[in-house]
Amino acid sequence: MTKLNIPQHFYLWLLLIMVSACSTNHGRYQQKHDSTPTRIPNASELHNATPRAEEHSRGGNKHYQVFGKHYQVLNTAENFSQTGTASWYGRKFHGHLTSNGEIYDMYAMSAAHKNLPLPTYLKVVNNSNGKSVIVRVNDRGPFHQSRIIDLSYSAAYKLDMLRTGTANVTISAINDFSTAGLAQLEDNTPRFNDTAAQITTLPTSAVSTVTQVIATDKTIPKIPTLLVSSPVKSQYIQVFASQSHAQATKLAKTLAKQYQKNAQIEEKNGIFRVLVGPIESNDELKRLLLMIKDNGHPKAFIRK
């Protein structure tokens, strides 16, 4: 029998092929598909990111191309606001580099955006439930064309969007890093003058009694009433009607605090109607109506 003289390096080459065949190539990631973390965020991981003035990072701030599409990076986030679909990313990307050279931590309050300079601080509001979070943008994406932002796992958890996976959100850039500006961001309660409440004329053709509800944690102050006789162009959302003034007042205060809008109580023929407004923008009106309906008031409607 003839003995084959096979070089030793051939066996090494064969071994490498076998090892390679037993593993799946997912590029630089260990997982092919993203997955949910094994634990939920703890209390310390649910704190908002703290906005501060930062220089643009060296990495991630040049125009770039992904999947054959060119993306332009904005020079500034000043006055930036956008409404659309948010998604989130988790374990697959955890521990890997972000676009600006940092390490992605799915438990940090961070996010990815296609065009904003890195880093940028954003306030993100879930339009279906009114919950909000402040995140720091340090990555690029999402490159699914129907989505505007990818949130970290902790940010998505805080917005209560994990069950659906996506959410309709409004994102607003934070550029005021003063003490007053940051305090305003953390305070979800609208700021009113408790001693001199404003009374807004409601659009009704009949004489009515109107009381404005103040969105504070204090006892609702006694506010003078106003007889209404002339219509105005502002629009309102009627949420509730009842013969109980106490019930209407309680709901009005809740709505004012939840949506950061004035809530009005209109009384006519012994019926107390809770109205949210006035609202000038049609887009905001439709968005707010959808939020209110989704949050337990399906019979809410627009009052012109």
C-alpha positions in Angstrom: 0.0 0.0 0.0 1.3 3.4 -1.0 1.5 5.9 1.9 0.3 9.3 1.0 2.6 12.1 2.0 0.2 14.8 3.1 1.7 18.1 4.4 0.9 19.0 8.0 -0.4 22.4 7.1 -3.2 20.7 5.1 -4.7 19.3 8.3 -4.6 22.7 9.9 -6.4 24.2 6.9 -9.0 21.4 7.1 -9.6 22.1 10.8 -10.2 25.8 10.2 -12.8 25.0 7.6 -14.6 22.7 10.0 -14.6 25.2 12.8 -15.9 27.9 10.4 -18.7 25.6 9.2 -19.9 25.0 12.7 -20.3 28.7 13.4 -22.7 31.2 11.8 -21.3 34.4 10.5 -23.2 37.4 11.7 -20.6 40.0 10.8 -19.3 41.8 13.9 -22.3 40.7 16.0 -22.8 37.4 17.9 -26.5 37.3 17.2 -28.3 37.2 13.9 -31.4 38.9 15.2 -31.8 41.3 18.1 -33.3 40.0 21.3 -34.8 41.1 24.6 -32.5 41.4 27.7 -32.8 38.8 30.4 -33.7 41.5 33.0 -35.6 44.7 33.1 -33.8 48.0 34.0 -33.3 48.8 37.6 -34.3 52.1 39.2 -30.9 53.7 38.7 -31.0 52.8 35.0 -34.4 54.6 34.5 -33.1 58.1 35.2 -33.2 60.5 32.3 -29.9 61.4 30.6 -28.6 64.7 32.0 -28.3 67.2 29.1 -25.1 69.2 29.0 -23.2 71.2 26.4 -20.8 68.9 24.5 -18.5 69.2 21.6 -19.4 67.2 18.5 -17.6 63.8 18.6 -14.8 63.1 16.2 -16.6 60.1 14.9 -20.0 59.8 13.3 -20.5 63.4 12.2 -19.7 63.2 8.5 -22.2 62.6 5.7 -22.4 58.8 5.1 -23.9 56.1 3.0 -25.8 53.0 4.1 -27.3 50.4 1.7 -26.6 52.7 -1.2 -28.5 55.6 0.3 -26.7 58.9 1.2 -27.5 60.6 4.6 -26.7 64.2 5.5 -25.6 65.0 9.0 -27.1 68.3 10.4 -24.7 71.0 11.5 -26.8 71.8 14.5 -29.8 70.4 16.4 -31.2 73.9 17.1 -35.0 74.0 17.0 -35.1 70.4 15.8 -38.4 68.5 16.2 -39.8 65.4 14.5 -42.8 63.1 14.8 -42.8 59.5 13.6 -42.2 55.9 14.6 -39.6 54.9 17.2 -38.1 51.4 17.6 -35.5 50.1 20.1 -32.4 47.9 20.0 -31.1 45.5 22.6 -28.8 42.5 23.2 -27.5 42.1 19.7 -25.8 45.5 19.8 -25.0 45.6 23.5 -21.2 46.1 24.1 -20.4 47.0 20.5 -19.2 50.4 19.2 -21.6 53.1 18.4 -21.1 55.5 15.5 -19.2 58.0 17.6 -16.9 55.4 19.0 -18.5 54.8 22.4 -19.8 51.5 23.6 -23.5 50.8 23.3 -25.1 50.1 26.6 -28.8 49.0 26.3 -29.4 50.0 29.9 -28.2 53.6 29.3 -30.5 56.4 28.2 -29.2 56.6 24.6 -30.5 56.6 21.1 -29.7 56.4 17.4 -30.7 58.9 14.7 -29.9 59.2 11.1 -29.2 62.9 10.8 -28.6 64.6 14.1 -25.1 65.6 15.2 -23.5 63.4 17.7 -24.1 63.8 20.6 -27.5 65.4 20.8 -29.9 65.4 23.7 -33.5 64.7 22.9 -36.8 64.7 24.8 -38.9 61.8 23.4 -42.6 61.7 24.1 -44.7 58.6 23.5 -47.8 60.1 21.8 -50.0 57.2 22.8 -49.6 57.5 26.6 -47.9 60.9 27.2 -44.8 59.3 28.8 -41.5 60.9 28.1 -37.8 60.3 28.4 -34.6 62.3 27.8 -31.9 60.5 25.8 -28.4 61.1 24.4 -28.0 60.4 20.7 -24.6 58.7 20.1 -25.4 56.3 17.2 -26.7 56.2 13.7 -29.9 54.5 12.6 -32.5 53.2 12.3 -32.2 52.4 8.6 -35.7 51.1 8.4 -37.2 53.9 6.3 -40.4 54.2 8.2 -38.7 54.9 11.6 -37.1 58.0 12.9 -35.3 56.9 16.0 -33.9 53.8 17.7 -34.0 53.9 21.5 -32.0 52.0 24.0 -33.8 49.2 25.9 -34.1 51.3 29.1 -35.6 54.3 27.2 -38.1 52.1 25.4 -39.0 50.5 28.8 -39.6 53.9 30.3 -41.9 54.9 27.4 -43.8 51.6 27.9 -43.4 50.6 24.2 -41.8 47.2 24.6 -45.0 45.2 24.1 -45.7 46.8 20.8 -42.0 47.1 19.7 -42.6 50.5 18.1 -44.4 53.7 19.1 -45.5 57.0 17.6 -43.3 59.6 19.2 -42.4 63.3 19.1 -38.7 64.0 19.5 -37.4 67.5 20.4 -33.8 68.6 20.6 -32.6 70.1 23.9 -30.4 73.1 23.5 -31.1 75.1 26.6 -28.6 73.7 29.3 -29.3 76.4 31.8 -30.6 75.5 35.2 -34.0 76.9 34.4 -34.2 75.1 31.1 -33.3 71.8 32.6 -35.7 72.2 35.4 -38.5 72.9 32.9 -37.7 69.6 31.1 -37.9 67.5 34.3 -41.2 69.1 35.3 -44.1 67.6 33.5 -46.5 70.0 35.2 -47.4 73.2 33.2 -46.3 76.4 34.8 -49.2 78.7 35.6 -49.7 81.7 37.9 -51.7 80.3 40.8 -52.8 83.8 41.9 -54.0 85.1 38.6 -55.5 82.3 36.5 -56.3 83.0 32.9 -59.8 82.6 31.6 -60.2 81.6 28.0 -63.3 82.3 26.0 -64.8 79.1 24.8 -66.4 78.7 21.3 -70.1 78.3 22.1 -73.2 80.0 20.8 -75.0 80.0 24.1 -74.2 81.7 27.4 -72.1 79.4 29.5 -70.2 79.3 32.8 -66.5 78.5 32.3 -63.9 77.5 34.9 -60.2 77.0 34.1 -58.5 74.1 35.9 -54.9 74.8 37.0 -52.5 71.8 36.6 -50.6 71.9 39.9 -50.4 69.5 42.9 -52.0 72.2 45.1 -55.7 72.5 45.8 -57.5 74.0 42.8 -57.9 77.7 43.7 -61.3 79.5 43.4 -61.4 81.1 40.0 -63.9 83.7 38.8 -66.4 82.6 36.1 -66.9 84.2 32.8 -70.0 84.6 30.7 -69.3 83.6 27.1 -71.2 85.0 24.2 -68.8 85.3 21.3 -67.1 82.5 19.4 -63.4 82.3 18.7 -61.3 80.3 16.2 -59.4 78.2 18.7 -60.4 74.5 18.9 -61.0 72.2 21.9 -61.4 68.5 22.6 -64.4 67.6 24.6 -63.5 64.6 26.7 -66.2 64.2 29.3 -69.7 65.3 30.3 -71.4 64.8 33.6 -73.9 66.3 36.1 -71.2 66.0 38.8 -69.0 69.1 39.1 -66.6 67.3 41.4 -66.1 64.5 39.0 -65.5 66.9 36.1 -63.1 68.9 38.1 -61.1 65.9 39.1 -60.8 64.7 35.5 -59.9 68.2 34.2 -57.1 68.5 36.7 -55.8 65.0 35.7 -55.9 65.8 32.0 -54.2 69.2 32.4 -51.3 67.5 34.2 -51.1 64.5 31.9 -51.1 66.4 28.6 -49.6 69.8 29.8 -52.6 71.7 28.3 -55.3 73.9 29.8 -58.4 72.0 30.8 -61.7 73.8 30.9 -65.0 73.0 32.6 -68.0 74.3 30.7 -71.4 74.3 32.5 -74.6 74.4 30.5 -78.1 73.4 31.8 -76.6 71.6 34.7 -74.1 69.5 32.6 -70.4 70.0 33.2 -68.3 69.4 30.1 -64.5 68.9 30.3 -62.6 70.5 27.4 -58.9 70.4 26.7 -57.5 73.5 24.9 -57.4 75.9 23.2 -55.4 74.3 20.4 -54.3 76.3 17.4 -52.5 73.7 15.3 -54.6 71.1 13.4 -51.8 68.6 13.6 -51.5 68.9 17.3 -55.3 68.7 17.7 -55.4 65.4 15.8 -52.5 64.0 17.7 -53.9 65.0 21.1 -57.3 63.6 20.2 -55.8 60.2 19.3 -53.8 60.2 22.6 -56.9 61.0 24.7 -59.0 58.3 22.9 -56.3 55.7 23.4 -56.0 56.5 27.1 -59.5 55.6 28.1 -61.7 58.3 26.5 -62.9 56.8 23.2 -65.8 59.2 22.9 -63.7 62.3 23.0 -64.3 64.6 20.0 -63.3 68.0 18.6 -65.3 71.0 19.5 -65.0 74.0 17.2 
